[in-house]
Amino acid sequence: MAKRANGEGTICKRKDGLWTAAITVGRDEKTGKLIRKYVYGKTKTEVQEKKTTLFEQSKGITFVDADKVTVEQWIKKWLETYARPKVRQNTYESYESVATRHVIPALGKNKLTKLQSNQIQTMINEIIAKHSPRLGQYSFAVLRMALRQALKEHLLLRDPTLAVSPPKKVKKEVRQLTVEEWNKLFTEAKKKSGMHLAILVEWATGMRREEILGLRWCDTNLDKKYLSICNVVIVTKAGPQFSIPKSKSGFRQITIPDFVANELKHHKTKQTAERLAAEEWHNHDLVFCRKNGLPLEPRDFSHRFSEIAKDAGVSSTFHDLRHDHATRLFAEGKHPKDVQDRLGHSSISMTLDTYTHHVPSRQTTIADWLQTTIPSAAKS
Protein backbone atom coordinates (compact mmCIF):
# COMPACT_ATOMS: atom_id res chain seq x y z
CA MET A 1 0.00 0.00 0.00
CA ALA A 2 1.39 3.42 -1.00
CA LYS A 3 2.31 5.82 1.76
CA ARG A 4 0.07 8.87 2.06
CA ALA A 5 1.62 12.17 1.09
CA ASN A 6 1.63 15.09 3.48
CA GLY A 7 -1.79 16.74 3.58
CA GLU A 8 -3.81 13.68 2.59
CA GLY A 9 -6.42 12.40 5.00
CA THR A 10 -10.04 11.39 5.35
CA ILE A 11 -13.00 13.40 6.56
CA CYS A 12 -15.48 11.54 8.75
CA LYS A 13 -18.42 12.20 11.03
CA ARG A 14 -18.10 11.36 14.72
CA LYS A 15 -20.77 9.86 16.96
CA ASP A 16 -21.36 13.23 18.62
CA GLY A 17 -22.28 14.76 15.24
CA LEU A 18 -19.07 16.74 14.67
CA TRP A 19 -17.02 16.30 11.52
CA THR A 20 -13.28 15.79 11.77
CA ALA A 21 -10.27 15.42 9.55
CA ALA A 22 -6.57 14.77 10.05
CA ILE A 23 -3.58 15.44 7.87
CA THR A 24 -0.02 14.22 8.08
CA VAL A 25 2.46 17.08 8.28
CA GLY A 26 5.67 15.07 8.62
CA ARG A 27 7.57 12.48 10.65
CA ASP A 28 9.34 12.74 13.96
CA GLU A 29 13.06 12.65 13.20
CA LYS A 30 13.87 10.52 16.26
CA THR A 31 10.99 8.04 16.37
CA GLY A 32 9.95 8.02 12.72
CA LYS A 33 6.30 8.29 13.76
CA LEU A 34 3.90 10.35 11.68
CA ILE A 35 2.98 13.77 13.00
CA ARG A 36 -0.73 14.38 12.48
CA LYS A 37 -2.88 17.44 13.00
CA TYR A 38 -6.66 17.41 13.52
CA VAL A 39 -9.45 19.85 12.71
CA TYR A 40 -13.12 19.82 13.72
CA GLY A 41 -16.35 21.41 12.52
CA LYS A 42 -20.12 21.24 12.48
CA THR A 43 -20.28 20.51 8.74
CA LYS A 44 -18.22 18.58 6.25
CA THR A 45 -17.65 21.75 4.23
CA GLU A 46 -16.32 23.60 7.27
CA VAL A 47 -13.88 20.79 8.03
CA GLN A 48 -12.75 20.65 4.41
CA GLU A 49 -11.93 24.39 4.51
CA LYS A 50 -10.05 24.02 7.80
CA LYS A 51 -8.19 21.03 6.43
CA THR A 52 -7.09 22.97 3.35
CA THR A 53 -5.93 25.89 5.50
CA LEU A 54 -4.05 23.57 7.84
CA PHE A 55 -2.33 21.91 4.93
CA GLU A 56 -1.17 25.26 3.52
CA GLN A 57 0.12 26.35 6.92
CA SER A 58 1.93 23.07 7.49
CA LYS A 59 4.03 23.27 4.34
CA GLY A 60 7.72 23.34 5.12
CA ILE A 61 9.87 21.96 7.88
CA THR A 62 9.28 24.86 10.30
CA PHE A 63 5.76 23.75 11.13
CA VAL A 64 6.95 20.23 11.91
CA ASP A 65 9.72 21.58 14.10
CA ALA A 66 7.20 23.60 16.07
CA ASP A 67 6.04 20.41 17.78
CA LYS A 68 9.47 20.18 19.40
CA VAL A 69 10.10 23.84 20.19
CA THR A 70 9.52 24.94 23.78
CA VAL A 71 8.32 28.36 24.84
CA GLU A 72 11.79 29.05 26.27
CA GLN A 73 13.53 28.15 23.01
CA TRP A 74 11.21 30.32 20.96
CA ILE A 75 11.41 33.36 23.26
CA LYS A 76 15.20 33.24 23.21
CA LYS A 77 15.16 33.01 19.42
CA TRP A 78 12.67 35.86 19.20
CA LEU A 79 14.83 38.05 21.43
CA GLU A 80 17.95 37.54 19.33
CA THR A 81 16.44 37.34 15.84
CA TYR A 82 13.54 39.76 15.98
CA ALA A 83 13.78 42.05 19.02
CA ARG A 84 17.48 42.90 19.23
CA PRO A 85 17.83 44.33 15.67
CA LYS A 86 14.69 46.49 15.98
CA VAL A 87 14.84 48.11 19.42
CA ARG A 88 17.34 50.14 21.42
CA GLN A 89 19.81 48.32 23.62
CA ASN A 90 18.08 49.28 26.87
CA THR A 91 14.71 48.13 25.51
CA TYR A 92 16.20 44.81 24.44
CA GLU A 93 17.76 44.33 27.86
CA SER A 94 14.39 45.12 29.45
CA TYR A 95 12.67 42.48 27.28
CA GLU A 96 15.40 39.96 28.07
CA SER A 97 15.18 40.64 31.80
CA VAL A 98 11.43 40.19 32.11
CA ALA A 99 11.53 37.10 29.89
CA THR A 100 14.35 35.49 31.87
CA ARG A 101 13.05 36.36 35.32
CA HIS A 102 9.33 35.89 34.89
CA VAL A 103 8.04 34.45 31.60
CA ILE A 104 10.48 31.59 31.04
CA PRO A 105 10.41 30.29 34.65
CA ALA A 106 6.61 30.13 34.47
CA LEU A 107 6.04 28.85 30.93
CA GLY A 108 9.40 27.96 29.39
CA LYS A 109 9.12 24.15 29.61
CA ASN A 110 5.80 24.03 27.75
CA LYS A 111 5.76 23.08 24.09
CA LEU A 112 5.09 26.18 22.04
CA THR A 113 2.15 24.60 20.19
CA LYS A 114 0.61 23.32 23.43
CA LEU A 115 0.66 26.63 25.31
CA GLN A 116 -2.79 27.38 26.74
CA SER A 117 -4.49 30.64 27.64
CA ASN A 118 -5.12 29.52 31.22
CA GLN A 119 -1.38 28.92 31.72
CA ILE A 120 -0.63 32.48 30.59
CA GLN A 121 -3.39 33.82 32.84
CA THR A 122 -1.95 31.94 35.81
CA MET A 123 1.48 33.43 35.13
CA ILE A 124 0.08 36.96 35.04
CA ASN A 125 -1.95 36.47 38.22
CA GLU A 126 1.10 35.18 40.09
CA ILE A 127 3.31 38.06 38.92
CA ILE A 128 0.67 40.57 40.04
CA ALA A 129 0.35 38.87 43.44
CA LYS A 130 4.13 38.70 44.02
CA HIS A 131 5.17 41.95 42.37
CA SER A 132 2.83 44.48 40.74
CA PRO A 133 0.12 44.90 38.07
CA ARG A 134 2.58 46.91 35.96
CA LEU A 135 5.10 44.04 35.88
CA GLY A 136 2.30 41.60 35.08
CA GLN A 137 1.22 43.78 32.19
CA TYR A 138 4.76 44.16 30.88
CA SER A 139 5.47 40.43 31.12
CA PHE A 140 2.30 39.73 29.18
CA ALA A 141 3.26 42.30 26.53
CA VAL A 142 6.68 40.71 25.98
CA LEU A 143 5.19 37.21 25.72
CA ARG A 144 2.49 38.43 23.33
CA MET A 145 5.06 40.00 20.98
CA ALA A 146 6.99 36.72 20.86
CA LEU A 147 3.87 34.62 20.25
CA ARG A 148 2.55 36.89 17.52
CA GLN A 149 5.84 36.55 15.71
CA ALA A 150 5.43 32.78 16.01
CA LEU A 151 2.02 33.17 14.36
CA LYS A 152 3.59 35.05 11.46
CA GLU A 153 6.13 32.24 11.11
CA HIS A 154 3.29 29.68 11.07
CA LEU A 155 4.68 28.02 14.16
CA LEU A 156 1.28 28.52 15.79
CA LEU A 157 -2.21 28.12 14.38
CA ARG A 158 -3.86 30.27 17.04
CA ASP A 159 -2.97 33.07 19.42
CA PRO A 160 -3.33 31.82 23.02
CA THR A 161 -3.12 35.38 24.35
CA LEU A 162 -6.51 36.35 22.89
CA ALA A 163 -8.46 34.67 25.70
CA VAL A 164 -6.25 36.16 28.42
CA SER A 165 -7.43 39.04 30.63
CA PRO A 166 -4.33 41.21 31.11
CA PRO A 167 -4.16 43.55 34.09
CA LYS A 168 -5.63 46.96 33.55
CA LYS A 169 -3.25 49.86 33.30
CA VAL A 170 -2.89 51.56 36.63
CA LYS A 171 -2.37 55.25 36.04
CA LYS A 172 -0.15 57.06 38.46
CA GLU A 173 -1.84 60.12 39.84
CA VAL A 174 -0.36 63.16 38.13
CA ARG A 175 0.06 65.95 40.68
CA GLN A 176 1.12 69.50 39.97
CA LEU A 177 3.73 70.84 42.37
CA THR A 178 2.96 74.07 44.18
CA VAL A 179 5.08 77.20 43.78
CA GLU A 180 6.27 76.67 47.35
CA GLU A 181 7.41 73.12 46.54
CA TRP A 182 9.31 74.32 43.47
CA ASN A 183 11.06 76.97 45.56
CA LYS A 184 12.06 74.35 48.09
CA LEU A 185 13.45 72.11 45.34
CA PHE A 186 15.52 74.90 43.79
CA THR A 187 16.80 76.06 47.19
CA GLU A 188 17.96 72.55 48.04
CA ALA A 189 19.30 71.89 44.52
CA LYS A 190 21.65 74.89 44.73
CA LYS A 191 23.52 72.97 47.43
CA LYS A 192 24.16 70.08 44.99
CA SER A 193 26.67 70.76 42.24
CA GLY A 194 25.17 70.59 38.76
CA MET A 195 21.60 69.76 39.77
CA HIS A 196 20.07 73.22 40.00
CA LEU A 197 20.34 73.98 36.28
CA ALA A 198 19.22 70.50 35.22
CA ILE A 199 16.07 70.88 37.33
CA LEU A 200 15.52 74.36 35.90
CA VAL A 201 15.72 73.03 32.34
CA GLU A 202 13.25 70.30 33.30
CA TRP A 203 10.90 72.88 34.81
CA ALA A 204 11.01 74.85 31.56
CA THR A 205 10.78 71.97 29.07
CA GLY A 206 9.31 68.76 30.51
CA MET A 207 12.08 66.77 28.79
CA ARG A 208 12.62 63.10 29.56
CA ARG A 209 15.56 62.23 31.79
CA GLU A 210 17.38 60.55 28.89
CA GLU A 211 16.90 63.71 26.82
CA ILE A 212 18.25 66.01 29.53
CA LEU A 213 21.35 63.86 29.94
CA GLY A 214 21.85 63.54 26.17
CA LEU A 215 21.51 67.26 25.45
CA ARG A 216 24.57 68.61 23.62
CA TRP A 217 25.70 72.18 23.09
CA CYS A 218 25.43 71.66 19.34
CA ASP A 219 21.72 70.96 19.89
CA THR A 220 21.13 74.33 21.54
CA ASN A 221 20.49 77.75 20.07
CA LEU A 222 20.59 80.04 23.06
CA ASP A 223 20.25 83.23 21.05
CA LYS A 224 17.03 82.04 19.41
CA LYS A 225 16.15 80.30 22.70
CA TYR A 226 15.38 76.71 21.72
CA LEU A 227 16.75 73.25 22.39
CA SER A 228 16.76 70.45 19.79
CA ILE A 229 16.11 66.90 20.98
CA CYS A 230 18.05 64.44 18.81
CA ASN A 231 20.37 62.63 21.22
CA VAL A 232 19.68 60.68 24.43
CA VAL A 233 21.60 58.78 27.09
CA ILE A 234 20.15 55.37 27.97
CA VAL A 235 20.77 52.82 30.72
CA THR A 236 22.46 49.58 29.62
CA LYS A 237 24.31 46.75 31.35
CA ALA A 238 27.55 48.19 29.96
CA GLY A 239 26.82 51.61 31.43
CA PRO A 240 25.32 54.79 29.93
CA GLN A 241 25.23 54.83 26.14
CA PHE A 242 24.24 57.35 23.50
CA SER A 243 21.21 56.66 21.34
CA ILE A 244 18.47 58.50 19.47
CA PRO A 245 14.85 59.14 20.49
CA LYS A 246 12.57 56.11 20.22
CA SER A 247 10.10 57.65 17.80
CA LYS A 248 9.94 60.30 15.11
CA SER A 249 7.94 62.55 17.44
CA GLY A 250 10.83 62.40 19.92
CA PHE A 251 12.90 64.53 17.54
CA ARG A 252 11.71 68.08 18.23
CA GLN A 253 12.57 71.65 19.17
CA ILE A 254 11.55 73.11 22.51
CA THR A 255 11.52 76.85 23.11
CA ILE A 256 12.82 78.13 26.44
CA PRO A 257 12.38 81.42 28.32
CA ASP A 258 15.07 84.10 28.37
CA PHE A 259 16.11 83.37 31.94
CA VAL A 260 16.80 79.69 31.20
CA ALA A 261 18.76 80.57 28.04
CA ASN A 262 20.91 82.99 30.01
CA GLU A 263 21.53 80.44 32.76
CA LEU A 264 22.68 77.96 30.12
CA LYS A 265 25.05 80.55 28.66
CA HIS A 266 26.62 81.07 32.08
CA HIS A 267 26.90 77.31 32.52
CA LYS A 268 28.62 76.94 29.14
CA THR A 269 31.21 79.57 30.06
CA LYS A 270 31.87 77.88 33.38
CA GLN A 271 32.10 74.43 31.78
CA THR A 272 34.57 75.69 29.16
CA ALA A 273 36.88 76.86 31.95
CA GLU A 274 36.54 73.52 33.73
CA ARG A 275 37.33 71.65 30.52
CA LEU A 276 40.50 73.67 29.93
CA ALA A 277 41.63 73.06 33.51
CA ALA A 278 40.84 69.34 33.56
CA GLU A 279 43.63 66.80 33.29
CA GLU A 280 41.32 64.47 31.35
CA TRP A 281 38.30 65.45 29.29
CA HIS A 282 36.11 63.33 27.01
CA ASN A 283 34.57 65.82 24.63
CA HIS A 284 31.06 64.58 23.95
CA ASP A 285 29.79 68.19 23.87
CA LEU A 286 27.32 67.39 26.66
CA VAL A 287 25.52 70.15 28.54
CA PHE A 288 25.28 68.01 31.67
CA CYS A 289 28.14 65.59 32.26
CA ARG A 290 30.68 64.28 34.73
CA LYS A 291 33.76 66.28 35.68
CA ASN A 292 35.69 64.50 32.90
CA GLY A 293 33.07 65.08 30.19
CA LEU A 294 31.62 61.56 30.21
CA PRO A 295 27.81 61.13 30.30
CA LEU A 296 26.08 60.97 33.66
CA GLU A 297 24.67 57.61 34.77
CA PRO A 298 20.88 58.05 34.52
CA ARG A 299 20.05 56.05 37.65
CA ASP A 300 22.62 57.97 39.71
CA PHE A 301 21.14 61.22 38.39
CA SER A 302 17.64 60.16 39.50
CA HIS A 303 19.00 59.09 42.89
CA ARG A 304 20.64 62.50 43.38
CA PHE A 305 17.34 64.19 42.59
CA SER A 306 15.49 61.91 45.02
CA GLU A 307 17.88 63.01 47.77
CA ILE A 308 17.23 66.66 46.92
CA ALA A 309 13.47 66.14 46.96
CA LYS A 310 13.67 64.30 50.27
CA ASP A 311 15.78 67.01 51.88
CA ALA A 312 13.39 69.63 50.52
CA GLY A 313 10.38 67.77 51.92
CA VAL A 314 8.84 67.36 48.46
CA SER A 315 7.31 64.06 47.38
CA SER A 316 8.44 63.78 43.76
CA THR A 317 10.58 61.81 41.33
CA PHE A 318 12.46 63.43 38.47
CA HIS A 319 9.95 61.97 36.01
CA ASP A 320 7.14 63.60 38.02
CA LEU A 321 8.58 66.97 36.98
CA ARG A 322 7.78 66.10 33.35
CA HIS A 323 4.17 65.47 34.37
CA ASP A 324 4.17 68.73 36.31
CA HIS A 325 5.27 70.65 33.23
CA ALA A 326 2.38 69.25 31.21
CA THR A 327 -0.24 69.91 33.88
CA ARG A 328 0.98 73.51 34.24
CA LEU A 329 0.57 74.03 30.50
CA PHE A 330 -2.95 72.63 30.51
CA ALA A 331 -3.85 74.64 33.59
CA GLU A 332 -2.89 77.78 31.63
CA GLY A 333 -5.14 76.74 28.76
CA LYS A 334 -2.40 75.81 26.28
CA HIS A 335 -3.58 73.88 23.21
CA PRO A 336 -3.26 70.08 23.53
CA LYS A 337 -1.41 69.88 20.21
CA ASP A 338 1.22 72.30 21.47
CA VAL A 339 1.61 70.27 24.66
CA GLN A 340 1.93 67.06 22.63
CA ASP A 341 4.65 68.54 20.43
CA ARG A 342 6.51 69.89 23.44
CA LEU A 343 6.48 66.54 25.27
CA GLY A 344 7.30 64.50 22.15
CA HIS A 345 4.27 62.22 22.43
CA SER A 346 3.56 60.07 19.38
CA SER A 347 -0.17 60.80 19.49
CA ILE A 348 -2.37 63.53 20.88
CA SER A 349 -4.64 60.89 22.46
CA MET A 350 -1.75 59.90 24.74
CA THR A 351 -1.38 63.51 25.86
CA LEU A 352 -5.09 64.03 26.43
CA ASP A 353 -5.63 60.70 28.17
CA THR A 354 -2.74 61.30 30.55
CA TYR A 355 -3.24 64.90 31.55
CA THR A 356 -6.43 66.75 30.71
CA HIS A 357 -8.67 65.14 33.32
CA HIS A 358 -6.32 66.52 35.97
CA VAL A 359 -7.29 70.11 35.14
CA PRO A 360 -10.75 70.61 36.68
CA SER A 361 -10.66 74.37 36.03
CA ARG A 362 -11.48 73.67 32.37
CA GLN A 363 -15.07 72.82 33.30
CA THR A 364 -15.33 75.99 35.38
CA THR A 365 -14.11 78.00 32.39
CA ILE A 366 -16.79 76.43 30.20
CA ALA A 367 -19.49 77.20 32.76
CA ASP A 368 -18.32 80.81 33.03
CA TRP A 369 -18.40 81.17 29.25
CA LEU A 370 -21.91 79.69 29.05
CA GLN A 371 -23.04 82.14 31.73
CA THR A 372 -22.03 85.07 29.50
CA THR A 373 -23.73 83.66 26.39
CA ILE A 374 -27.20 82.84 27.75
CA PRO A 375 -29.83 83.90 25.15
CA SER A 376 -31.87 86.79 26.54
CA ALA A 377 -35.15 84.98 25.86
CA ALA A 378 -34.07 82.10 28.05
CA LYS A 379 -34.10 84.29 31.14
CA SER A 380 -37.26 84.38 33.19
Protein Blocks (a to p, Z undefined) as FASTA:
>chain_A
ZZddehiacddddfkopacddddfbdcfklopacddddddfbfklmmmmmmmmmmmmgoj
klmmmmmpcfklmmmmmmmmmmmmmmcfklmmmmmmmmmmmmmmmmmmpcfklpcfklmm
mmmmmmmmmmcmklmmmmmmmmmmmmmmmmmnopafbdfklmpccddddddddddddfkl
mmmmmmmmmmpghklmmmmmmmmnopafklmmmpcfklpcfknopaddfbdcdddfkbpc
ddddfblklpccddddfklmmmmmmmmmmmmmmmmmpmbdcdehpabdcfkopacdfklm
mmmmmmmmmmnopacdfklmmmmmmmmmmmnopafklmmmmnopabfklmmmmmmmmmmk
lmmmmmmmmmmmgcfklpZZ
